[in-house]
Every structure is written in structure tokens, then in C-alpha cells.
């Protein structure tokens, strides 16, 4: 029984990551504009249960790169939100 538990502990995460990657590929095929950036692909994979590191790797990047992209994107949004609203008059 111990060997079966070891096998499951080894293979179930591999199967899960593989299925998440295949789901991403199919989603990109059906709706490519929805997954046009690394951050969108990573967010999708994290929604399927992958850790941020594994999601970044499956999306073709690294965890450090994705953190930096997230930081830069968040910073850009903050700058745009702080500006004065233009009057419609």
C-alpha cells in the first residue's frame, strides 16, 4: 500500500500540471486574444490550481519575471488612476 501512495504522490501532481497546460493550449486555440500576455496565461493557470511558479513555467516564463511584470502592470494602472478626471462640460 505504501508503494501505491508514493506513486500517487509522485504522479498526481504531474498529471494535474499536464492537464492544466493542455487546458491553456485549448483555451488559447479557441480564444487567442484572451491569452495574449504572459500575465493572462499565468492567471488562468493559477485559477486551475497551479502555484504561481508552476503557472509561470507552463506559460513560458519564470516566477521572478512574472512577479516583475505584475509589479510593472500594477504600477502603470496606479499612475493612470491618479490623474485628474477630465470634465465633460
DARA-V504208 format. One record per backbone hydrogen bond with DSSP energy under -0.5 kcal/mol. CO is the residue of the C=O (numbers start at 1). NH is the residue of the N-H. If there is no record, write none. Layout:
BEGIN
CO;NH  CO;NH
END
This chain:
BEGIN
1;5  2;6  3;7  4;8  5;9  6;10  7;11  8;12  10;14  11;15  12;16  13;17  14;18  15;19  16;20  17;21  18;22  19;23  20;24  21;25  22;26  23;27  24;28  25;29  26;30  27;31  31;34  31;35  32;35  33;36  37;41  38;42  39;43  40;44  41;45  42;46  43;47  44;48  45;50  46;49  51;55  52;56  53;57  54;58  55;59  56;61  57;60  62;66  63;67  64;68  65;69  66;70  67;71  68;72  69;73  70;74  71;75  72;76  73;77  74;78  75;79  76;80  77;81  78;82  79;83
END
